Amino acid sequence: MASTEKRQRGTISWLPSGSARVKVYAGVDQLTGEKLWLRQTVKALGTKRETEREAEKVLTKLLNQVDEQRNPRTGATVNELLDKWLDVIDVERKTRAGYVSKIEKHIRPELGKLPVGKVRVDTIETLYAKLRRCRDHCKGRKEIRHRSSGEHVCDEHTARRKCAKEIANDSSAPCRWCDRTCKPHQCVPLGAGSIRVIHAILSGSFARAVRWGWISVSPAEQAEAPSVPKPNPQPPTPEEAAAILEAAASDPSWSTFILFAMTTGARRGEICALRWTDISLDAGVVIFKGSVSQIGGERWEGDTKTHQHRRVTLDEEMVEVLRELRTRYEQRAELLGVKIRRDGFVFSRAPDCSTWINPDTVTQRYGRLAARLGIDTHIHNLRHYSATELIAAGVDIRTVAGRLGHSGGGSTTLRTYTAFVLEADQRAAAALAARRPRRQGTP
């Protein structure tokens, strides 16, 4: 470094290469208390005078940034911002777990080490583009995805070997070779819904950074938000629903659970949390007050998704089925010398109904049942089944929304089931046309 020319609150330093380094004092770091400096190097131009004039422009630009408070007020990284944001946000435990999962897998590896002030709009939009191409951040590399993280040998013959299913001629048997083979990576895009959650995380964290005075403008707010994924409910057909109920009939408690889900359209966690005190069999009314949530082996009981109680009327057949379930529980409890707790759970394996059944257990059991029948569906589709059957029966959208627990006065329901509403409306138009009086002279 040959010489230094002092400027008010800033300096221009000359490097041996002939380039100029501009340095401006930008205050004190809000987190560490250390001095902040804005730095920018101006590459050597034709002459030293030309380089100096360009350096003067850069110096003025940086000084204006400081005067207008457009410069970052901390050197904190995105990792530090995310850690502090997670400390202060108030969200449900399951929502937080989803945030943490996406932060660890998708945000920290790409943006975590960048200073908050250096994240630009194109930085964020480039991340979204990468995720739309590949959820594993492969960056276009052709590589082998290994099944095991420990030391092992990739035997190519296993990939060429006939599948165990073909050898055994049994399509229901799992293939031990296919499951263990290390295979070339294939890009799978991250879903639009997941990218929107990542956008919400970045928007929320950078908005806090603005509020805390770390930066002046949030790059996430200026970035183009990912498109809203179009709802695509795929309820089982009436024939498939009947087959599922018939297959579950060998276990009356299990078939009652499935029928109850079809009837009420409740979420699996809401049904698992349902207590006998929440049901009036005489009035034929059930009140959903809470929900059981599960992350891995951790389970807890909390509010419903919308944090509101809702009443759903039951038909006479459903009431009778629940009475039969209660009678079986009472007989079981009597044989074991216990009594059903007054606030016991409606669906429980405990003799006194003191414990709920796990939501993930319900999902897995239903999935196995559907797979045996060759039906591609999952437990949440019973909620779609209830909604679409109600719409097909001519029930108004606000009533359907109330039974499902949708907020927004029916807007969510209408948006989710648009195709089914249009189909029902077409049938209504045809039915009206068939019944209305004919105009005179009309054949």
C-alpha angles and dihedrals in degrees: 000000000000106000144348128219112202120223131180106280089346147055140209112216124192120224126208089251090062093252121129125230116208118204126182129182109239104180132259126326109253092219107035102026090229124132117272122220131188111216133186131167121219113206118232113271129195095295136011090247092056090048090048092052090051090047090052090055091050090048091053091047093052092046089052090051090055093045092049092043092238093130124093111266094207140037091221117140128232088256090059091046092051092048092052092043091054089051094057107034118100109216137135119279095249092047090051091050089053091050093049091049093053093042092053096044104036114013108039095049092053106030107010099101096044118104110250091238093056097056107107133189092258089051090061097040090050089055090053091049091052091051091049088057100041133358091205096061091237093162090212096298118145106224143148117260107218121214092209128049092203128079112293143142120251102222106202090199090071090063091051095042117104114264114261088235091061092044093051092036087223115125092190094060117096114242110238091192097050091048094051102039118110105230138191113268117260119197114242116184120233112248120261090240092056092048089053089054089052088050089051090051093050093044092050096045096045091045087057089049089056091047091050091050096245093124134006101223130031112232090200092062090055094046117096108258116234114260119267109256112241113246111250109182113187108191120183114260118251088256092052091046090052091049091050092051092047092050091051094048093096088073107047094193091052094046089049090054091052093046090048090052091050092048102045102028088221123160116258093247091052092053092047090053095048115121130198089246088062093061128071105195092183093055094035093231133131125194118205107210106158148006138225114231128194136194110179107305094344117097133175142166119240144143126310117271092264093039090237134112116236134192122221124187118227126214121238094257092053090049091052092049090053091049089054090049091052091049092052090049091051092050091049092049092049092053090052094045098246137108129233110253115246090234093038121142119265092224110040140136093208114100091232093040089240096139134052127231115251118257093223090052089055092050094049095046093048091047092054091048093051092045091055088054092047092243118141102217144105137217096267090061088071085070089055089047092056093048097047094046090052091049091048089052090057099254111156119253096245091056092048090049090050093052092048095045095239117162125217098065093277100318092113091049093048092048093048098045101032094130093051092046090053091049091051090047091053090052090049091052091049092048091050092047090053093052105038121096117269121243116249112267093021111129 
